[in-house]
Amino acid sequence: MAWLNVDIPIKQCTYHSDDTCKYVFEKEETLNKGVGEIKKDGGWIHFDSLMEANRYHDQRYPDFAFFQHC
């Protein structure tokens, strides 16, 4: 299971492929950031592969930086 953290205020997408990663483990829905959905400040979206996450980034957030954390 992999997650893409879309952070709208800083225009950044960060890919996480390790479920034991601190950031994946601590992710939680807030008023402005979703889990499984994008809200005002972004969100965490699940993907089956890095290729799918890259495609999503390129189509929806091409001006955002893309990083692979784990």
N, CA, C and O of each residue as an XYZ file, in Angstrom:
280
protein
N       0.839     -1.172      0.000
C       0.000      0.000      0.000
C       0.891      1.244      0.000
O       1.799      1.352      0.824
N       0.647      2.151     -0.885
C       1.443      3.373     -0.989
C       0.525      4.589     -0.905
O      -0.646      4.532     -1.278
N       1.075      5.668     -0.415
C       0.306      6.897     -0.236
C       1.039      8.074     -0.854
O       2.267      8.156     -0.815
N       0.260      8.985     -1.426
C       0.795     10.241     -1.934
C       0.234     11.348     -1.049
O      -0.980     11.528     -0.953
N       1.125     12.078     -0.411
C       0.737     13.208      0.421
C       0.745     14.460     -0.462
O       1.810     14.938     -0.853
N      -0.430     14.984     -0.773
C      -0.561     16.194     -1.581
C      -0.666     17.366     -0.618
O      -1.613     17.454      0.165
N       0.306     18.263     -0.679
C       0.360     19.421      0.221
C       0.191     20.685     -0.630
O       1.150     21.188     -1.214
N      -1.031     21.179     -0.685
C      -1.363     22.307     -1.552
C      -0.670     23.604     -1.144
O      -0.155     24.298     -2.021
N      -0.628     23.971      0.140
C       0.003     25.254      0.486
C       1.467     25.379      0.047
O       1.910     26.468     -0.319
N       2.220     24.272      0.082
C       3.636     24.354     -0.306
C       3.886     23.757     -1.699
O       5.034     23.635     -2.127
N       2.813     23.389     -2.396
C       2.894     22.860     -3.769
C       3.882     21.697     -3.862
O       4.875     21.748     -4.588
N       3.570     20.646     -3.096
C       4.459     19.493     -3.032
C       3.662     18.204     -2.907
O       2.671     18.150     -2.180
N       4.094     17.167     -3.615
C       3.545     15.828     -3.492
C       4.663     14.911     -3.025
O       5.748     14.900     -3.607
N       4.400     14.143     -1.976
C       5.417     13.244     -1.441
C       4.871     11.827     -1.432
O       3.820     11.560     -0.850
N       5.592     10.919     -2.082
C       5.196      9.522     -2.214
C       5.804      8.713     -1.074
O       6.996      8.816     -0.783
N       4.953      7.901     -0.430
C       5.383      7.036      0.675
C       4.945      5.612      0.352
O       3.754      5.361      0.171
N       5.889      4.679      0.277
C       5.541      3.288     -0.047
C       5.718      2.337      1.134
O       5.447      1.143      1.009
N       6.161      2.840      2.254
C       6.420      1.998      3.426
C       5.377      2.296      4.508
O       5.346      3.393      5.066
N       4.521      1.303      4.798
C       3.474      1.485      5.811
C       4.037      1.746      7.199
O       3.327      2.259      8.063
N       5.303      1.401      7.429
C       5.890      1.650      8.741
C       6.518      3.041      8.838
O       7.036      3.421      9.888
N       6.471      3.798      7.737
C       6.989      5.166      7.743
C       6.233      6.001      8.777
O       5.008      5.927      8.872
N       6.952      6.771      9.524
C       6.370      7.620     10.568
C       5.225      8.476     10.021
O       4.182      8.601     10.662
N       5.418      9.062      8.845
C       4.420      9.975      8.290
C       3.151      9.240      7.859
O       2.046      9.753      8.032
N       3.309      8.055      7.305
C       2.146      7.248      6.920
C       1.404      6.796      8.174
O       0.178      6.881      8.241
N       2.145      6.320      9.156
C       1.555      5.827     10.395
C       0.787      6.925     11.120
O      -0.259      6.655     11.710
N       1.285      8.155     11.086
C       0.673      9.263     11.831
C      -0.341     10.068     11.024
O      -0.928     11.011     11.554
N      -0.566      9.716      9.742
C      -1.508     10.499      8.934
C      -2.894     10.435      9.563
O      -3.302      9.406     10.100
N      -3.602     11.542      9.487
C      -4.980     11.567      9.989
C      -5.741     12.675      9.282
O      -5.168     13.672      8.843
N      -7.013     12.477      9.186
C      -7.866     13.469      8.551
C      -8.018     14.684      9.466
O      -8.153     14.555     10.683
N      -7.992     15.863      8.849
C      -8.242     17.102      9.584
C      -9.327     17.881      8.844
O      -9.840     17.425      7.822
N      -9.661     19.018      9.348
C     -10.668     19.851      8.711
C     -10.240     20.234      7.297
O     -11.080     20.294      6.399
N      -8.958     20.491      7.084
C      -8.481     20.974      5.793
C      -7.668     19.975      4.979
O      -7.287     20.271      3.847
N      -7.395     18.790      5.539
C      -6.599     17.792      4.827
C      -7.249     16.423      4.987
O      -7.510     15.973      6.103
N      -7.506     15.772      3.865
C      -8.227     14.509      3.905
C      -7.343     13.286      3.849
O      -6.149     13.369      3.560
N      -7.949     12.150      4.131
C      -7.337     10.846      3.929
C      -8.274     10.118      2.963
O      -9.416      9.802      3.296
N      -7.763      9.865      1.768
C      -8.583      9.271      0.727
C      -9.313     10.303     -0.116
O     -10.052      9.951     -1.035
N      -9.108     11.576      0.196
C      -9.716     12.671     -0.552
C      -8.877     13.937     -0.408
O      -8.105     14.086      0.539
N      -9.044     14.837     -1.362
C      -8.342     16.112     -1.318
C      -9.284     17.165     -0.745
O     -10.422     17.308     -1.194
N      -8.804     17.891      0.238
C      -9.545     19.011      0.821
C      -8.794     20.308      0.522
O      -7.910     20.322     -0.334
N      -9.124     21.366      1.197
C      -8.546     22.698      0.949
C      -7.013     22.701      0.931
O      -6.408     23.299      0.042
N      -6.388     22.043      1.898
C      -4.923     22.030      2.008
C      -4.275     20.771      1.449
O      -3.055     20.625      1.522
N      -5.065     19.863      0.896
C      -4.514     18.650      0.312
C      -5.088     17.402      0.926
O      -6.217     17.391      1.418
N      -4.285     16.334      0.892
C      -4.749     15.074      1.445
C      -3.807     13.933      1.127
O      -2.805     14.094      0.431
N      -4.157     12.784      1.655
C      -3.428     11.547      1.448
C      -4.250     10.668      0.520
O      -5.399     10.342      0.817
N      -3.649     10.278     -0.624
C      -4.337      9.470     -1.610
C      -3.585      8.147     -1.779
O      -2.361      8.133     -1.911
N      -4.329      7.039     -1.774
C      -3.740      5.702     -1.887
C      -3.503      5.344     -3.347
O      -4.327      5.642     -4.212
N      -2.378      4.706     -3.610
C      -2.040      4.202     -4.940
C      -1.407      2.830     -4.813
O      -0.806      2.497     -3.791
N      -1.554      2.034     -5.876
C      -0.960      0.701     -5.892
C       0.483      0.710     -6.369
O       1.208     -0.264     -6.166
N       0.909      1.802     -7.005
C       2.270      1.830     -7.526
C       2.768      3.267     -7.658
O       1.992      4.222     -7.657
N       4.079      3.382     -7.771
C       4.711      4.679     -7.998
C       4.266      5.246     -9.348
O       4.073      6.455     -9.477
N       4.105      4.390    -10.341
C       3.687      4.838    -11.664
C       2.302      5.500    -11.609
O       2.090      6.536    -12.239
N       1.366      4.912    -10.864
C       0.032      5.495    -10.727
C       0.095      6.849    -10.014
O      -0.592      7.793    -10.404
N       0.913      6.936     -8.979
C       1.055      8.192     -8.241
C       1.677      9.270     -9.127
O       1.255     10.426     -9.089
N       2.673      8.896     -9.918
C       3.294      9.847    -10.847
C       2.291     10.343    -11.877
O       2.266     11.531    -12.198
N       1.475      9.455    -12.391
C       0.461      9.827    -13.380
C      -0.542     10.816    -12.761
O      -0.896     11.816    -13.386
N      -0.992     10.532    -11.545
C      -1.918     11.416    -10.837
C      -1.286     12.802    -10.659
O      -1.924     13.820    -10.926
N      -0.042     12.829    -10.211
C       0.692     14.078    -10.028
C       0.781     14.851    -11.336
O       0.483     16.045    -11.379
N       1.191     14.171    -12.402
C       1.372     14.834    -13.694
C       0.068     15.398    -14.257
O       0.066     16.440    -14.913
N      -1.040     14.702    -13.993
C      -2.327     15.143    -14.524
C      -2.970     16.243    -13.685
O      -3.571     17.167    -14.233
N      -2.850     16.155    -12.372
C      -3.578     17.081    -11.494
C      -2.728     18.179    -10.858
O      -3.228     19.268    -10.575
N      -1.463     17.899    -10.638
C      -0.594     18.860     -9.951
C       0.758     18.976    -10.650
O       1.792     18.817    -10.001
N       0.779     19.247    -11.940
C       2.050     19.252    -12.678
C       3.027     20.332    -12.227
O       4.229     20.208    -12.460
N       2.531     21.391    -11.584
C       3.423     22.448    -11.120
C       3.919     22.228     -9.695
O       4.647     23.063     -9.158
N       3.531     21.109     -9.075
C       3.989     20.775     -7.730
C       5.272     19.944     -7.820
O       5.441     19.158     -8.752
N       6.165     20.118     -6.861
C       7.346     19.271     -6.756
C       6.899     17.850     -6.380
O       5.898     17.677     -5.684
N       7.633     16.850     -6.834
C       7.333     15.454     -6.521
C       8.557     14.833     -5.860
O       9.663     14.889     -6.396
N       8.341     14.239     -4.684
C       9.422     13.597     -3.951
C       9.016     12.176     -3.586
O       7.840     11.901     -3.351
N       9.981     11.286     -3.542
C       9.759      9.932     -3.068
C      10.456      9.817     -1.720
O      11.684      9.828     -1.643
N       9.665      9.705     -0.660
C      10.224      9.669      0.692
C      10.710      8.271      1.061
O      11.830      8.111      1.546
N       9.892      7.283      0.837
C      10.257      5.912      1.227
C       9.619      4.908      0.283
O       9.807      3.702      0.446
